[in-house]
Amino acid sequence: MEEKAAIRNVVFDMGGVLMDFDTKLFSHLYVDNDADAALIETALYANPSWALLDSGVISEATMEAMARDRLPQRLWEPMQTGFAEWQEHQPILPAMNKQVELIHKAGYGCYLLSNAGVRWWKMKERIPSFSCMDGFMVSAFERIMKPEPLIYRSLCARYQLEISSCLFVDDNPDNCRGAERAGMQSYLYDGNASHFERAAKQNFGLSY
């Protein structure tokens, strides 16, 4: 059995790990009933075209126009206002942000790898552990998304990391499989920071 390389760097996803992407919360921001919120959620936040926004293929203006086409006119204004401000309401996940701080303090490299749009420049200001990150890569700026192995390799090339020394943490199993295909080790985050800490120490040999 091939021995795994010692982990020296931990690469964190953002949505679902450090911050929540709560489409129901965002869709309710400026409407007062579940039916209208469901229409906005379907047209905008939960729309498959959101991936095109994260990949940098379409602009926010195009995404908004596509959502308008799927909504009655009376919902255009609340949809537009919510879309302009949703990141200000994005819930922080404090337990995993604390894990980043502890891991970084122990001397490990910490990096962020996110499928996110250009709005990320505003979102990052709300990530409590961002000051602990030694680097980052965001899909919209690279025009490539997880789980494509190239994005993981590109992160390592940019920051001169040995890919086998990296542990990738994500709540999406496809993204974890993409990391493994690229040569990283991976941990599928289940929403419980205590489970992650135990696995990091027992399964991956981190000491913090």
Secondary structure as UniProt FT lines:
FT   STRAND          9..12
FT   TURN            16..18
FT   HELIX           23..27
FT   TURN            28..30
FT   HELIX           34..40
FT   HELIX           41..45
FT   TURN            48..49
FT   HELIX           50..54
FT   TURN            55..56
FT   HELIX           60..69
FT   HELIX           73..75
FT   HELIX           76..85
FT   HELIX           86..89
FT   HELIX           94..105
FT   TURN            106..107
FT   STRAND          109..114
FT   TURN            118..119
FT   HELIX           120..123
FT   HELIX           124..126
FT   TURN            128..129
FT   HELIX           130..132
FT   STRAND          135..138
FT   HELIX           139..142
FT   TURN            146..147
FT   HELIX           149..159
FT   HELIX           163..165
FT   STRAND          166..170
FT   HELIX           173..182
FT   STRAND          185..188
FT   HELIX           193..202
//
